[in-house]
Structure formats: structure tokens, C-alpha cells
Amino acid sequence: MAARAGTGRRTIAGDKYSTILFRFDRFGRLEVCIIMPKMKTHKGLKKRIRITATGKVKFKPANSGHLMSGKSGNRCRSMRGMRVLKGTVQAAIRNAVGGKA
């Protein structure tokens, strides 16, 4: 059904995040819907981690980018790959980047 005059989106006064949607249902009655905002992806975190297919969070350890000559060989080798994050903070990180918690 084509949109009629008077339909559209409006923001709620005082609430810049929620939106009111005016539309007609299939019987021609005007319905008012409040659309809650979507969760935004944390872009800085998304660039620093990877989420595996099983839901684990992998990250590259800190201090492994440059100035490696002052660090021991064992320390350099241990920082070479990606590490898997342990603990309960995984669910919060998956939620921040838009993955399933």
C-alpha cells in the first residue's frame, strides 16, 4: 500500500535516540510505533580484535609493534601471534562489536 499524507518519522521531544514511526496498517488504520535505536559497533575495538567462528576473541598483544631489539628473543617470539582472550570479558567485547553474546 502506498504511503498516505501524514505518515513518516518523527523524533520524540527530548529523546534524540528514539524515533516515532507513523504508518497505516493493512486495514487503513493509522498506527504509531516507537523504534528503539540500534546498538552501534565500537569501531576502535573492531579494528583490534577478531572473533573466531566458535566465538572466541583473538587479539594481538601490546608492545609487539616496534622497538623489539631491547626485548629478549623469548619475549619477541611469544608476542608474535594472536592470543585468545580468557575470562568473562569476552561476552562484553562480542556485544560491543555486534557479535552474539
Beta strands, then each sheet from edge to edge (+ up, - down):
strand 1: 8-12
strand 2: 15-24
strand 3: 30-35
strand 4: 49-51
strand 5: 57-59
strand 6: 83-84
sheet 1: 1+ 2- 3+
sheet 2: 4+ 5- 6+
end
